Amino acid sequence: MKKIMIDLDETICSPTYLEEVNKYMKTNYRYEDIDTYFVEDIIPVKEREKFLDLFYQKANVYQNAKIMPHAIEVIEELTHFYEVYIVSAFVDKRRVAESSIMAKYKYEWIIKNLPFIPPKQIILTGSKDVILCDIKIDDKVSNLKGYGEIKLLLDHLHNRKYSFEELESLGIKRVHDWLQIKEILLGGNLE
């Protein structure tokens, strides 16, 4: 059975990182306003350390994370045809010790929302590039490099700087939603 590595953040669910930034800065940014991968990049540099102090002490961005449309149902269908692993990075290189709390929050969210994924198929890591699999689904190009026959990049503003040609040279196909992923991986032939 082929193995699929599926990312969590901005692929299966959208954690409330931006809401935390808005609360801290007293702003009303929307994801459409930000084209960087890390939303805290909009915080002035001199304020970021203070934000990270508060963030790691008080914020569980998975408590009210929004599920991407059709993600759960498509992933459950994929488990009938593939060995599905949820693989999520949690280590913040700026705050290695404090970021361990993110592993707990991510694990709790996965167990609650994806009960059909066995715990042994949940991988929380500092680096995804060591994971061997046949298919990768992620929103970050660097996580799709390396191993994998099929590499699907879930479209987001922060990854639109990559042209079709650049992605093609890396063997990556841009997808716009989970229904498109379903069509590519299941071909419409469901149980």
Secondary structure as the mmCIF struct_conf table of DSSP 4:
data_model
#
loop_
_struct_conf.conf_type_id
_struct_conf.id
_struct_conf.beg_label_comp_id
_struct_conf.beg_label_asym_id
_struct_conf.beg_label_seq_id
_struct_conf.end_label_comp_id
_struct_conf.end_label_asym_id
_struct_conf.end_label_seq_id
STRN STRN1 LYS A 3 ILE A 6
STRN STRN2 ASP A 9 ASP A 9
TURN_TY1_P TURN_TY1_P1 GLU A 10 ILE A 12
STRN STRN3 CYS A 13 SER A 14
BEND BEND1 THR A 16 THR A 16
HELX_RH_AL_P HELX_RH_AL_P1 TYR A 17 MET A 25
TURN_TY1_P TURN_TY1_P2 LYS A 26 LYS A 26
HELX_RH_3T_P HELX_RH_3T_P1 TYR A 31 ASP A 33
BEND BEND2 THR A 36 PHE A 38
HELX_RH_3T_P HELX_RH_3T_P2 VAL A 39 ILE A 42
BEND BEND3 ILE A 43 ILE A 43
HELX_RH_AL_P HELX_RH_AL_P2 VAL A 45 LYS A 58
TURN_TY1_P TURN_TY1_P3 VAL A 61 ASN A 64
HELX_LH_PP_P HELX_LH_PP_P1 ALA A 65 ALA A 65
STRN STRN4 LYS A 66 ILE A 67
HELX_LH_PP_P HELX_LH_PP_P2 MET A 68 MET A 68
TURN_TY1_P TURN_TY1_P4 PRO A 69 HIS A 70
HELX_RH_AL_P HELX_RH_AL_P3 ALA A 71 LEU A 78
TURN_TY1_P TURN_TY1_P5 THR A 79 PHE A 81
BEND BEND4 TYR A 82 TYR A 82
STRN STRN5 GLU A 83 ALA A 89
TURN_TY1_P TURN_TY1_P6 LYS A 93 ARG A 94
BEND BEND5 ARG A 95 ARG A 95
TURN_TY1_P TURN_TY1_P7 VAL A 96 SER A 99
HELX_RH_AL_P HELX_RH_AL_P4 SER A 100 ASN A 113
TURN_TY1_P TURN_TY1_P8 PRO A 115 PHE A 116
BEND BEND6 ILE A 117 ILE A 117
HELX_RH_3T_P HELX_RH_3T_P3 PRO A 119 GLN A 121
STRN STRN6 ILE A 122 THR A 125
BEND BEND7 GLY A 126 GLY A 126
HELX_RH_3T_P HELX_RH_3T_P4 LYS A 128 VAL A 130
BEND BEND8 ASP A 134 ASP A 134
STRN STRN7 ILE A 135 ASP A 138
BEND BEND9 ASP A 139 ASP A 139
HELX_RH_3T_P HELX_RH_3T_P5 VAL A 141 LEU A 144
BEND BEND10 LYS A 145 TYR A 147
BEND BEND11 GLU A 149 GLU A 149
STRN STRN8 ILE A 150 LEU A 154
HELX_RH_3T_P HELX_RH_3T_P6 LEU A 157 ASN A 159
TURN_TY1_P TURN_TY1_P9 ARG A 160 LYS A 161
BEND BEND12 TYR A 162 TYR A 162
HELX_RH_AL_P HELX_RH_AL_P5 PHE A 164 SER A 169
TURN_TY1_P TURN_TY1_P10 LEU A 170 GLY A 171
STRN STRN9 ILE A 172 VAL A 175
BEND BEND13 ASP A 177 ASP A 177
HELX_RH_AL_P HELX_RH_AL_P6 TRP A 178 LEU A 186
TURN_TY1_P TURN_TY1_P11 GLY A 187 GLY A 188
#
